[in-house]
Amino acid sequence: MTSTRTEGRGHDNHVVRDGKQPSRSIEKQFTYEDNNVSKVAYVSHGRIARKIGALRIAYLPGESQPVTFSVHGAIAQHYKVDPAALKESHASTLDYAIAATAG
């Protein structure tokens, strides 16, 4: 069994794959010219300072105290960080991202 894949340019100079034009509704939804894209609602102005190895201190808006990030357990193993070499074990940035999206 053979398959052929065609790719070229269609109307409005958009890439056409397998003979299909891009969806007009999606294309129109994300154009700036029509003002359909939301304006930026918030920009976070935090900073992060790397201390020793994987230890990082984040200064985040809305937090009165700095937030400490590091690695631990399986994350330390993945990045080949010797757990004995860690001065402090803290939650990783991945832990915070998962907690934030799970909420």
N, C-alpha and C positions, 0 to 999 in steps of 0.2 A: 504494500500500500504506500502510495506516495502522497505527499501533501505539497501544495504550492502556497506560497505566501506572497501577496502582492502589496507593495507599498509605493505610494506616490503622492502627488499633490492634488487636492480636490479644489472645490470652490473656496474662495477666500484664502487660498494658499495654505490650508490646514492639511496636516498629514492624514492620508487615507490608508487604512490598514485593511487588508482582506476585502477591499472594495466597499468598505463602510465609511460613511461620512460621520464626523463627530456629532453628538447630540446637540442640537441647537439650544435646547432648554438649559443644559448644563453650561454650555459655552457662554450663553448670555448671562447666566446667574453670576458668573465670576468676573465680569468686566468692570473696570473702573470707570470707563467712559459713561456708562449708564447709571453710575452711582448706586449700584446694587450691592457693593461690598461695604460691610460695616466699617465705621471709623474705629481706630484704636481706642479702647476704653480705659486701658491701664498699662503703664510701663513700670516694672519693678526696678528699683534702684538699690540693689544690694551689692555687697562685695564679698569676696572670699579670699582668705589668706592661707596659703599652704604653710604648714609648720614643719613637721618632720615626717618623711615618708608619706603615708596615706592620710595622716592627720591634717584636717583642714578646719578652719574656723570661718563660719559664715555670719555676716552681719546683715540681717534681713529686716525690711520694713515690718512694723507691727510686732516685733519681738524686742523686749527691753534688754535681753541678754543675748550674747552671741550663741549660735548653734554650732555644736561640734560634730563633725563628720569624720568617719574613719572606715575601717573594714573590720570584718569579724568572720569567724567560722568558714563556711563554704565560699564566701566572697573573697576572703583572704587567700584561701587555697587556689581559687580560680586565677587570681592575679599573682600567684606564686609569692605571696607575702608570708614569711615565717611568723606564725602566731607568737612565738617566743620573742620575736624582735619588736612586736607592737608594744609601745609604752602604755597606750590606752586603747581599749576596744570600744568603739561607738557604732551607732547605726550608720549605715552607708547612705549615700545620696539615693541609691536605688530603693532602700527601705522607705525613705521619705517620699519618693515619687509614688511608690505603690500605696502608701498610706493616704496620700493626697487624692489619688484617683479612686481609691476604694470607698472614700467617705461619702 
